[in-house]
Amino acid sequence: MKASEAISTAGIIAIFLGALGLAISKLLVDYPGIIGLIPAFLVSAKWNYAPALLLLSGGAAYIIGKYLFNSTATGPVRDANTPGRTDFAQAQSRPIGPIPTSLQLQFLSNDVQPKIVGLTNVWRWYTLSGVDPISKKRVQIILFIIFNESIHLKQVKIDGGGMNLPIYEVKDSGPRHAIIVFNGDLSGIIKIDAEN
């Protein structure tokens, strides 16, 4: 059994146990007389959180095993309106090699989502912004990038096109992803190149 299958199977088992726990909890509410027939740990106060935790962790494990670690996963089909995107399963089956990989985004000051200017070998991307509650200005931007095809990533280069970039750091990167944290606001077009 592959690791992805084991993770998915563990997720399914956790979901089943969580659902079973919810059913037992419902039985106890509807029929309090059966408390003596059920093992003591299932009627303790700590058990109230177990079904929800099992459902959440099981769902997460299933998704991770099925879509992130599974080389035969079927992801979204080609988006004909977005050039450069192909099927996720096809991307995983290709050999690793030098593939041009870049993302260009236009950030508008205090705009929630940047606008895409161009992409090459990028399957998905998104940003999370930290906003100062007093000034209502962005103070941090986290950019998540998932590559369409696996690459031998050497480094991530960021070009602000003449704009003064805030301090930034590539927090994590690998053959399929990069996570970049900007400690300040961005305004203008930036280009991220994943050199391989």
C-alpha positions as CSV (number, residue, x, y, z in Angstrom):
1,M,0.0,0.0,0.0
2,K,1.4,3.4,-1.0
3,A,1.7,6.2,1.6
4,S,-1.1,8.2,-0.2
5,E,-3.5,5.2,0.0
6,A,-2.6,4.7,3.7
7,I,-3.3,8.4,4.5
8,S,-6.6,8.3,2.6
9,T,-7.6,5.1,4.3
10,A,-6.8,6.5,7.7
11,G,-8.9,9.5,6.8
12,I,-11.9,7.4,5.9
13,I,-11.6,5.4,9.1
14,A,-11.4,8.6,11.1
15,I,-14.5,9.9,9.4
16,F,-16.3,6.7,10.1
17,L,-15.4,6.8,13.8
18,G,-16.4,10.4,14.0
19,A,-19.8,9.7,12.5
20,L,-20.2,6.7,14.8
21,G,-19.4,8.9,17.7
22,L,-22.0,11.4,16.7
23,A,-24.5,8.6,16.4
24,I,-23.7,7.3,19.9
25,S,-24.0,10.9,21.3
26,K,-27.4,11.3,19.7
27,L,-28.5,7.9,21.1
28,L,-27.4,9.0,24.6
29,V,-29.5,12.2,24.3
30,D,-32.6,10.4,22.9
31,Y,-32.3,7.4,25.2
32,P,-30.5,8.3,28.5
33,G,-31.4,4.9,30.0
34,I,-28.8,3.1,27.9
35,I,-25.8,5.0,29.5
36,G,-25.1,1.9,31.6
37,L,-24.7,-0.3,28.5
38,I,-22.0,1.9,26.9
39,P,-18.4,2.0,27.9
40,A,-17.5,4.8,30.4
41,F,-15.1,6.6,28.1
42,L,-17.8,7.2,25.5
43,V,-20.0,9.0,28.0
44,S,-17.3,11.2,29.6
45,A,-17.1,15.0,29.0
46,K,-13.9,14.6,26.9
47,W,-15.8,12.4,24.4
48,N,-17.9,15.4,23.3
49,Y,-15.0,16.8,21.3
50,A,-13.8,13.5,19.9
51,P,-16.3,13.1,17.0
52,A,-15.8,16.6,15.7
53,L,-12.0,16.2,15.9
54,L,-12.2,12.8,14.1
55,L,-14.4,14.2,11.4
56,L,-12.1,17.2,10.8
57,S,-8.8,15.3,11.0
58,G,-10.2,12.4,8.9
59,G,-11.4,14.9,6.2
60,A,-8.0,16.6,6.1
61,A,-6.1,13.2,6.0
62,Y,-8.3,12.0,3.1
63,I,-7.8,15.2,1.1
64,I,-4.0,15.2,1.8
65,G,-3.7,11.5,0.8
66,K,-6.0,11.7,-2.2
67,Y,-4.9,14.9,-3.8
68,L,-1.5,16.0,-2.5
69,F,0.5,12.8,-2.3
70,N,-1.3,10.6,-4.8
71,S,0.4,10.5,-8.2
72,T,-2.8,9.2,-9.8
73,A,-5.0,11.9,-8.4
74,T,-7.4,13.6,-10.7
75,G,-7.5,17.3,-10.2
76,P,-9.4,20.0,-12.1
77,V,-9.6,19.6,-15.8
78,R,-8.0,22.1,-18.2
79,D,-9.3,25.6,-17.8
80,A,-9.6,26.7,-21.4
81,N,-9.8,30.4,-20.4
82,T,-6.5,30.4,-18.5
83,P,-3.5,29.7,-20.6
84,G,-0.7,27.6,-19.1
85,R,-2.9,25.5,-16.9
86,T,-3.2,21.8,-17.5
87,D,-4.7,18.8,-15.8
88,F,-3.1,18.2,-12.3
89,A,-2.8,14.4,-12.9
90,Q,-1.0,15.0,-16.2
91,A,1.3,17.4,-14.5
92,Q,2.3,14.9,-11.8
93,S,3.1,12.2,-14.3
94,R,5.6,14.2,-16.3
95,P,9.4,13.8,-15.5
96,I,11.1,16.5,-13.5
97,G,13.3,18.8,-15.6
98,P,14.1,22.4,-16.3
99,I,10.7,24.1,-17.0
100,P,10.1,27.9,-17.2
101,T,8.1,28.7,-14.1
102,S,6.9,32.3,-13.2
103,L,4.0,34.3,-11.9
104,Q,3.3,38.0,-12.5
105,L,0.8,39.7,-10.2
106,Q,-0.4,43.3,-10.0
107,F,-1.0,44.4,-6.4
108,L,-3.2,47.5,-5.8
109,S,-2.7,49.3,-2.5
110,N,-5.0,47.7,0.1
111,D,-6.8,45.6,-2.5
112,V,-7.7,42.2,-1.1
113,Q,-6.7,40.0,-4.1
114,P,-4.0,40.9,-6.7
115,K,-4.8,40.7,-10.3
116,I,-3.0,38.1,-12.5
117,V,-0.8,39.5,-15.2
118,G,0.8,36.3,-16.4
119,L,1.7,32.8,-15.4
120,T,3.8,29.9,-16.7
121,N,3.7,26.4,-15.1
122,V,1.6,27.6,-12.2
123,W,-1.4,25.4,-11.3
124,R,-2.8,27.5,-8.4
125,W,-1.9,30.6,-6.4
126,Y,-3.5,32.7,-3.7
127,T,-2.6,35.3,-1.1
128,L,-3.5,35.9,2.5
129,S,-3.1,39.4,3.9
130,G,-2.5,40.6,7.5
131,V,-4.2,43.9,8.1
132,D,-3.5,46.3,11.0
133,P,-6.8,46.8,12.8
134,I,-6.1,50.5,13.6
135,S,-4.8,51.8,10.3
136,K,-6.6,49.2,8.1
137,K,-3.5,48.8,6.0
138,R,-1.9,45.6,4.9
139,V,1.1,44.8,7.0
140,Q,1.9,41.3,5.7
141,I,1.2,39.3,2.5
142,I,1.6,35.6,2.3
143,L,1.8,34.2,-1.3
144,F,1.2,30.5,-1.9
145,I,2.1,29.1,-5.3
146,I,1.6,25.5,-6.5
147,F,3.5,24.6,-9.7
148,N,1.7,22.8,-12.5
149,E,4.7,20.5,-13.2
150,S,7.4,19.4,-10.8
151,I,10.7,21.2,-11.1
152,H,14.2,21.0,-9.6
153,L,13.8,24.3,-7.7
154,K,17.1,26.1,-7.2
155,Q,15.9,29.5,-6.0
156,V,12.9,31.8,-6.1
157,K,13.7,35.3,-7.5
158,I,11.3,38.2,-7.0
159,D,11.5,41.3,-9.2
160,G,9.5,44.4,-8.3
161,G,10.1,46.1,-11.6
162,G,11.8,49.1,-10.0
163,M,9.4,49.3,-7.0
164,N,10.9,49.1,-3.5
165,L,9.9,45.7,-2.2
166,P,9.2,45.3,1.5
167,I,11.4,42.8,3.4
168,Y,10.4,39.3,2.2
169,E,11.4,35.7,2.8
170,V,10.8,32.4,1.0
171,K,9.4,30.5,3.9
172,D,9.1,27.1,2.2
173,S,9.7,25.7,-1.3
174,G,10.0,22.4,-3.1
175,P,9.4,20.7,-6.5
176,R,5.7,21.6,-6.4
177,H,5.4,24.8,-4.4
178,A,6.7,28.0,-3.0
179,I,5.5,30.1,0.0
180,I,6.6,33.7,0.2
181,V,6.0,36.2,3.0
182,F,6.2,39.9,2.4
183,N,6.4,42.0,5.6
184,G,4.7,45.1,4.3
185,D,2.3,46.2,1.6
186,L,2.8,45.8,-2.1
187,S,1.6,48.1,-4.9
188,G,2.5,47.5,-8.5
189,I,3.5,44.5,-10.6
190,I,5.8,41.9,-9.2
191,K,7.3,38.9,-11.0
192,I,8.2,35.7,-9.2
193,D,10.6,33.3,-11.1
194,A,11.2,29.8,-9.8
195,E,14.6,29.0,-11.3
196,N,15.2,25.3,-12.0
